[in-house]
């Protein structure tokens, strides 16, 4: 009722203002040499329509109305994101950078050169579906992904900490089986080996992409189950400033700011965010702040350098399970770091190099204190050896570690440090117009665990312009963390790396331009899994675990009419040793309606029953969640929005003993100038 009244009162009055800003432009897509690119896909999203165009033989795409956000993709080139403002020239030329994007065993998700789009969420798409964090976006984008949580906001760390992301049942608790990659570099806590999900806000994220299945050839340890890649935002042209603020239930707030400018050969950007909530229960508060800055310069055509710095801090409280509530139980974490980046894109070769260092300090009320650091160098270069043969070569060196102690028990865990080095190569060959072969190999050397060799191979065959099949096999691994080797709960310096072999086949179809679908079947064999044996205080960590995962995933997207899109996805996972909290069945679905004067997103997620703990004596019930997001343009660069989560007011638990909030809402404004 409230939304109906809002639409009736606001939309007619605001329509004229939105329409007066519209201006038609022609777009021409060019290659680095200024030659037209035919068949490029131009995805357009703005306040009046959402549509897809294809460039003609002269590289022209007509029918674009500003203001708009566009995404241009073409085989053999990197995707280009750009904003077209009102007042843009009647003819806008864009130049694509030569590249063949990374491919992995999972062609359905990651290979952008295939008929179907990868599971990539841009900043605009993520904002419109109501995601509050990167992990929210991952769970809503991919049916095979599941994220644990315990309340309104704040994943937390240590005992009862959540934010464990699993892909196809692989992730672990804490999450050391799915790697987070930020701007091309791995990101994890040096001592514990897992990411800190409360640091992955959306304040400076341009896009989020997900690789399901092992990605260890490219990224090594911790990428055994897959990779979540976060690409930070960079200014494109001119000066761009954005501000978004929202307030809602339980004094929850999300506030984000970004500002950047690009000049002829230089650019800079600033971004920051604040998130807070009182929580739906006593002692469930959360607050975080993060800020980042980037300075960049182009020393020569095709070369870019930049220096990036970031710092964040969060305070998260744990209310405890309802049967044993906690008071004044909290954790405080501060992390910061920098990276020096070098990117190049020439006619027949392209790549990047990253020199980075990240440091963190952690404080928990049980007396635990730690400092950690991760320092590394990573480089990757691709070469177009022949018109249909591309070779990648790369290397990386990482040193990580830290010191931990407990000031309450006076237990000193000591100072520990490990390092690893690796080299990797991949080949992509198209023997004919319909066949693509990919192969990769990684040689990885760990200072304690020794050497591991990781291969992968896949073949993709286009049956026609709209149908394709693919099959692949790949190996993944995870080295034991410093926590498992030297800290707790029962350190064992003789632990060996975990192993995984993944086999899969997929079918992709686009019977017409408005409909796309895919089906993937996979079989994963996990061995040497590190598990905790015995009972307290006689615990022991050992490589005694094993599991066979079999699964099926399907996705579909249908543009029923201009401005109306329907998305659906389903994942089925059957395991001989299914970890607790992970569902056997999960559905994702959404309806998006661009009504010219407003944008409406109605999304949902259904999760099947799950085991509550390792004993498997108790199950958590299935649940269905619905999210409504309404965005209304007020005038140029101004938008009002409201998000309603758990629209059906369902009672459910993701973590046993932590009831999740009922229906809750956030409303606010966003500005761009």
Beta strands, then each sheet from edge to edge (+ up, - down):
strand 1: 23-30
strand 2: 41-45
strand 3: 50-54
strand 4: 60-66
strand 5: 68-73
strand 6: 80-84
strand 7: 91-95
strand 8: 120-122
strand 9: 145-147
strand 10: 165-167
strand 11: 178-182
strand 12: 185-187
strand 13: 205-212
strand 14: 226-232
strand 15: 238-248
strand 16: 252-262
strand 17: 266-277
strand 18: 286-300
strand 19: 303-317
strand 20: 330-345
strand 21: 349-364
strand 22: 368-386
strand 23: 389-406
strand 24: 411-432
strand 25: 435-446
strand 26: 450-462
strand 27: 467-478
strand 28: 498-512
strand 29: 515-535
strand 30: 538-561
strand 31: 564-575
strand 32: 585-594
strand 33: 599-607
strand 34: 610-611
strand 35: 619-620
strand 36: 623-635
strand 37: 638-645
strand 38: 664-672
sheet 1: 4+ 1- 7-
sheet 2: 3+ 2- 5+ 6-
sheet 3: 8+ 13- 14+ 11+ 12-
sheet 4: 9+ 10-
sheet 5: 15+ 16- 17+ 18- 19+ 20- 21+ 22- 23+ 24- 25+ 26- 27+ 28- 29+ 30- 31+ 32- 33+ 36- 37+ 38- 15+
sheet 6: 34+ 35-
end
